[in-house]
Amino acid sequence: MTSDWHTRDLGGLLEALERGAITPAALTEHFLERIRAHDPALNGFVTVTAEDARRRAARPRSGPLAGVPLAHKDIFCTAGVRTTCASRMLADFVPPYDATVVRRLDEAGAVVLGKTNMDEFAMGSSNETSAFGPVRNPWDPERVPGGSSGGSAAAVAAGLAPAATGTDTGGSVRQPAAFCGISGLKPTYGRLSRYGMIAFASSLDQAGFLARSAEDLARLLAVTAGADPHDATSSPEPVPDYPAALAASLHGRRVGVVKEFREAGLDPRVARLVDEALAVFEKLGARLVDVSLPRLGLAVPTYYILAPAECSSNLARYDGVRYGHRAREPRDLDELYARSRGEGFGPEVKRRIMIGTYVLSHGYYDAYYLKAERARALLQQDFLRAFSEVDLLAGPTTPTVAFRIGEKNDDPLTMYLNDIYTNAVNLAGLPALSVPCGFVDGLPAGLQLIAAPFAEAPLLAAAHRYQAVTDWHRARPARFP
Ligand code: GLN
């Protein structure tokens, strides 16, 4: 009897299900058993929906992902299942409806195992801001898995789920994918509906996926992409056949090597792995072209003005009146607001709300918020110019491999600098992914590929060609065999 189902990619699982080598019920049981055995060491799940999963797996499933178990980041609303955003504010929130991404995966036949841990309201790069405690990196439990989709990344890397959803506002899918040695996709802004995805910074937020390979990412995107009447920011752009497009060759493709990605505290050992990956692209027929994003340096300061500004506005809805945490026995309405928010939000969320309120305030709006919007436009121009010269951009996903739990907690700025290669992509609304490209002292490093708007098909194809001739994405952490 085979018991290595957790090492297979979605294609392998679907083939085994179709052949009858395993039933959806037995596959679900396999992953539930792995969660039971291993999640206490990782803290990757906030909620395990074992009974629900068994019930769904027992019924006949149909669709492109029929019978495949998945996990959802706990930022996606799930009807009848607690959705916390890893915050005390929403610790008891049970949404009455499914997010569109959740519903589409359900319609594709997937079986949900549970909801994964994350940074509170997706604010963080290390999964240490969760109200439910930090998640641990399966490659080294003393290290962070990255954030904010750290629970999803750790679960997939340790084989507790074959794939999982995530969200990426400034890097939260790509960075944890890099730290955990798996593949992660952030599609173009608007490619996926954000309906039912709890808002952090609405002009930057996008749903994404964490999985074992680019091929798996293509399967997940194929069943979820496309316009949604519930989300006016979802794009009517036609949805190509992503899995079919994976066959495209890299021959003659121009891959831009971004000069500025070499600067800003890049660990030379990560740089060497990225160079080796670029050499593989060259061997596959791609042409490497030097390009520059001269204003990349504006990305972190711009992001850390705009994201808090939007978060302060979005999180104003948690007032203790409509839903979410409510303070007990307040003396009056003001105290109800103040205490509900004071008790419900953690320190990082409060810091962001304060920064956001400040940069939007009457006296500082022009100096900070408006200036940041202008900087964002300049950054977008840099990317547009680059994409007039090349088909893809390549570089590291993060400056270093996973750091230690607690290491960057004293100074939020050093934590924010970890997003240096990822958050510019959100400011420009572009699709990007991270794939594993090697190890530094036993810890995985990620290669980031970035494409022009709605060019997910060639982006995934490039990553797939790379994974066809390398096996970094097949490496698994020894602690979770
Ligand atoms: N690390 C970034 C932040 O803290 C990005 C988070 C995200 O993408 N959700 O805001």
Boltz pocket constraint, residues with backbone or C-beta under 6 A from the ligand:
constraints:
  - pocket:
      binder: B
      contacts: [[A, 121], [A, 122], [A, 123], [A, 124], [A, 125], [A, 147], [A, 148], [A, 167], [A, 168], [A, 169], [A, 170], [A, 171], [A, 172], [A, 173], [A, 200], [A, 307], [A, 419]]
      max_distance: 6.0
